[in-house]
Amino acid sequence: FYEAQPDGSLKSVFAIDGKEIAVFGGMSNRTTVFCNESGDWVTYHSDEHGFHNPSGLWSPPSLDIVVLGDSFAQGVCVPSDREFVALIRKRYPATLNLAMSGTGPLIALANLKEYAAMFRPRTVLWFLYEENDFGDLQKERKSVLLTRYLSSDFTQGLLDLQGNIDAALED
C-alpha cells in the first residue's frame, strides 16, 4: 500500500480528504479469501476493523490479550478455528488479533497504538520473524507517516475512520 517517491521515501497510496493515511487492516465485515496451499480455500469473515477476529471483540471494556505480527500470527493458510490465536482465544476469549501479512515492526507498533491502547490489554504478544521483519522495518522507516508512530502521542484515529478506510480499499 506504499509507493516509492523520487526522494527514496515511501508514501501511502491512500488519502482521506486529501490527507495521506496509512491503512493497516483489511476491509471490515467481509468474507476474505485467504489462500489455498493445501487444495482447500481458506477464508474468514473479517471483523469490524478488517482483522482476522470473530465479530464483537471490539466491544468489551478491556482485552486480556492482543496479538501483533505478520502472516504467521494472522494465521495464513490455517482454518480460522485452528490457527494459534483462535486456540488462545478458547482459553482467553477477550483476545484480539491485530496481525496482518506484510506487517513489519513499525506497523505492529501502529496497530498497538491505533487499535489496542484504549483497551489497555493485560498481555501483548508481539511475534517477530527475523527472516523478514528486519527488512520490513528498513522499508517502513522510509515512510514519514509510519515513523511518526515513534512519537508517544501520534495516532491517525483509525478506529473512527473505518467507513472511509473501507471505501479507500474498495476503490
Summary of the structure (lengths in Angstrom):
residues: 171
radius of gyration: 15.7
end to end distance: 12.6
largest distance: 49.4
contacts: 510
relative contact order: 0.21
helix: 32%
strand: 18%
